[in-house]
Amino acid sequence: MAEAYVSAHFIDSANERGNSAADQKLWRSHTTSFTWAGQELALRYTATSAYRKAFQTWVPTGVLLAALALTVLVAAMLHLLRGQTARITQEVADRTRELQEANRDLEDHINRRIRVEQRLKAYRQDLEREVADRTSELNATTTKLRTILDSEPECVKIVSSDGRLEDMNPAGLAMIEAESLDQVRGSNVYSLIAEEYRDAFIDLNEQVIAGKSCTLQFKLNGLRGGVRWVDTSAVPLVDPDGGPTRHLAITRDITARKSEEEERARMELQLRHTQKLESIGVMAGGIAHDFNNLLQIIIGHGEIALHDESIRGHTRELLETSQSAAIDAASLCDQMLTYAGKSQPEKQTVELRRLVESMGNLLEVTRSENTEFEVLCDEVDDKIDGDVAQLRQVVMNLITNAAESIGDQPGRIAVTIRMTEVTADIAVDNWVGAAPPTGQYVGFDVADSGCGLNEKTRERMFDPFFTTKFTGRGLGLASTLGIIKSHHGFIKVESRVGHGTCVTVLFPVSVKSEQKIAEPLHPPKPMSKTVLIVDDDEGVRRIGQMILERLGCRVESAADGENALRKLTNLKDSIDIVLLDVAMPGMNGNEVSARLRSIRPDIPIIFCSGYAADAVEPAPHSVGYTGFLRKPYRSDDLLEALRKAVRSQNPAKVAAVSAQ
């Protein structure tokens, strides 16, 4: 067993202090003291004799000192730990106290928060109830407004500042021909506005967005091609939350109203045009009537002078020239009367196609070499009742005007003859005068590819003496209109500048079952009859008397109806024929004729006038006129009229006249 080198034991520090230094030296011991748990302790290290034997060095002392130092260090650490523990304990106590106070504050805060949350919950419940009530009211109001808008017969729409459609009611969707709002929501409405009104609508939208209220009438194009007139009233729709201002508008469909206005304007224009034509016609007829009286005197005297064989040489040439000029003047008057619709066509059954084809050579000279001419005819019965010469004039005038509109440029003239049925829904535009009533007509179209007519020219083209040419009297189309009227026809003109012209003429279908056979005329021979001339113009009475006397007749004259009645009463049986002017002051021809027939029911009465027979008011058969003689007339015309009047009186007198 190993021998111990050091012994250590605790000693009482008080006793230790009583030991002598000698004892300490004897034992070779080292004593240290320290306080532990409030007690002062002493630790003695004593080297044994074995130690001294084994180690006679200072190492043990160093070890001892190191151990001692370690002990001191441990004691210091224990002391520090004890102080740190106290501090920690104090800090824990402080922190615990603070935490308790914080817990109390937090508990108070939580309690307050709970109370606030309870109040907020109650407020939220009240608010939710109020919001629900307001939402219900808003939904009811929205539903009511939506129902009102959906049932509104006018278009209601909301448009953004850049023209996008945001909302529209069913009436508006129907107006733009949309199936649903989703189909057009967000699309730009500018494309629906007719091009000529698009800029005005864009300007209106800008003004509304700027805060102004505006109205506008414009044409609206539907999605399926429909076009209608609308009237929109727009106001700014201001967003109370500061959002962008929008365009709210009510739009009404005024297509029917516009059509009525256009129809009224068209009718007023047509009425003014008709009144103008009638006024010009009355004036032309009046001038022609008076002028024919003058021509009657000139032609009558010229004819009598030319029958004088003593007049020869240059004088006869002058008379013949004057007579020819007077006849030409009578032809001009006839054109004026034709325009006035007071001419008397000698009607017969005419096939328009054959009439046009028979004019082929004549029509060739009216057009240039660059103009293509074509006649198109349906395989139908194209017979009408008319005067061949006058119908030729109509065809010639229309084709001549078509050729002149083309000029020397390449072009085409197409003449189409067809059967046309006019129905109740016929378009009334572009007809000169009244549109034709329903029924069957023979249509005659002259279409050209010429320069076309502007509106002003189209309105005046049938006025007498109006012409766009440097030459001409402006009576061609005027007389054409008169001829068409006298044939109970209708005319329409459709034209655009640069796109040519199409003139349509409609004639009633022929009602004659067979061609009337003209009675053979008797060769002019002198006749011995007593004729009563009734005319308010003294010159006409005088020249009439001279012509009748040259024909072998005895003549009585009267300046008016009253004088004619007195003459017939006084010379009741000796008057054979009455030559009666139609237009006279006081009693007119019909009135005088009725009074004369009351005195002599069987007396032949020949109406004589510058107007045509169809211009004379019809009278009952018992008081009607026997024949008609148009001024100015020549001796052969007068003689033939007298013979026809006598032949129509009774068979006995016809035989008597034939025997003369």
Summary of the structure (lengths in Angstrom):
residues: 660
radius of gyration: 64.8
end to end distance: 210.5
largest distance: 220.3
contacts: 1882
relative contact order: 0.06
helix: 50%
strand: 21%
